[in-house]
């Protein structure tokens, strides 16, 4: 799953999002948030958010794991989004996919992405930092429900938007 993991990675980094990973995000969402989930998989993240009163207006994935998910490459989405709508997803952590998603999604709307917390401390993050508005710490996540182990990398929700000179806000656990 992460850089220190001895586990074989799943294709396309497909790991359904557990509720424990989403709980820290709730305090940073407006009530009844309308969102798009472009890496929806089996709708795990969508279901968690909808249980809290938020509304998914579009769920897509390149390889849907549910018949309710539109088959579409996240980077090929050509959707129009209203002012009060955002993007929320647990994307693949592969930088060749993640970095283009940061640009593409944040050009469209404010975008919450769940991925490894260490990323922000790397040289490669520099290009994307003017888009980063908030970091919400999650910690280690148990990605595989029947496993006795949590992941080996700390995670965080990263809020991206169009480039700005505003400072990034960090929220710890």
N, C-alpha and C positions, 0 to 999 in steps of 0.2 A: 504494500500500500504506500509506504513512504520510503525515504532514502535509506533508512536503516533497517528496513523490513526484510526478513528472510522468507516471507510468504511469496508465492507466485502471484503476480498481479492478475486480476480479472481483466478480460477484454474490455477496452475502452474505459477502464477504471470504474466499472459499474459496481457501486456499493450503495444500496438503498440508504437513505438518510434516516438515522434514528432520532427519535424525539429529543433525546438528551442533547443532541447537537443543535437543535433548533431553539430550545428553551431560552438561551441567552439573547436571541434575536428579538423575541416578542416585545421587550421593553423599548425597542427602537423602531417599531412599526406603528404607524397610525392605526386607529381603530378601523376595522373593515377595509383594510388595504386591498386594492385590486392589483393583481400581479400576473405576469407571464412567467412560465417555467419552461425554458428552452432545452433543458437536459432532464426531462421528466422521468425517464425510465419506467418504473412501475407505479408512479404517482405517490410514492411514500412521502416525499416532502409536501406535495400538494395536500394530501390528506391531513397531515399534521397542521398545516397552516389553516385549512378550512375548518378543522375542529375548533380553532381559536377565533373563528368568525371572519377570516379573510376570504377573498374570492379569487379563484383562478379563472382568468378570462381566456387563456390559451396554454395548453400543455403540449409540447412536442419533444421528439427525440429522434436521433438518426436510426436507432434500433428500438422502437417502443417495446416495452414489456407489459403493456396493457392495451386493450383495444380502444380505450378512451384517449390514447395519446396519438397525436398527429405525427405521421412519419415525415420528418423534415430535418435537414442538417441545420443546427443552430446558427451557423455562420451564413446560411442562405435564407434565413427568415427575412421577409420583407413586410413587416407589419407596421402599422401606424399605431401609436400609443398616445393616450390622452394625458393631459397634464398630471392628473392624480394617480396614474398607474406606474408601476415599477416592474423590474425584473428581479426574480429571486431564484437562485439555482445552486445546486451542488455540482459544479462542472468537473470534467476530467482534470486531473492535476498535471497532466503532461503539458509542459510549457509551450510546446508547438501548437497546442490547441487552446490552452488557457490564455495566453497573451493576446492572440487575435480576438478572443471572446471579450476580454476586458475592453478593448478599443471598440469593437462592434457594438456591444451591448450598451456601454456607457455613452456612446454617441446618440443612442436612441432614447434612453431613460436612465434615471438612477437605478443602480444595479447592485444587489447584494450577492456576493459569491462566497461560498464556503470552501476554504482550502487551507493548506498548511500555514501556520502562523510565522514560521521562519522566513518565508518568502520575502517579507517586507525588509528584511535585514541583508538582502543579497544585492549584488551589483546589478543583476538583471532587472530588479524591481524599479530602478531609477527612472526609466522611461515612463513608467505608469504612475509614479507617485503624485504628479500634478492632478491626477484624476481621483486619487484616493481621499475620501472624506472622513471615514470612520473605520475603526477596527474594533470588533467586539470579540473578546477572548472566549473560547469554548473549552480549551484544554484537550486532553486526549479523548478520543471517541472509540467506542466499541462498535466497529463497522460490521462485524460478522456476529449475528445474534447468538448462535450456539457456541461461540468461542469463549474460552476462559480469559482471553487476552484483549486488551484495548490496543488501539493503534499505537505506533511508536513515535508519532509526530503530534505535536500540539496543533490544534486547528483554531481558526478564527473566521468570523464573518467579516468580509471586506466590502465596504460600500464605495462604489465608483460612480463618477458622474463626469460630465464634460470637464476639460482641464480648467484649473483655477489656481490662484495663489493662496487660497484659504488654507489654514493649517489642518492637518489630519487630527482627528480626535480619537483617543484610545480609551476603551472601556475594559477594565480587567474583570476578573471573576470575583 
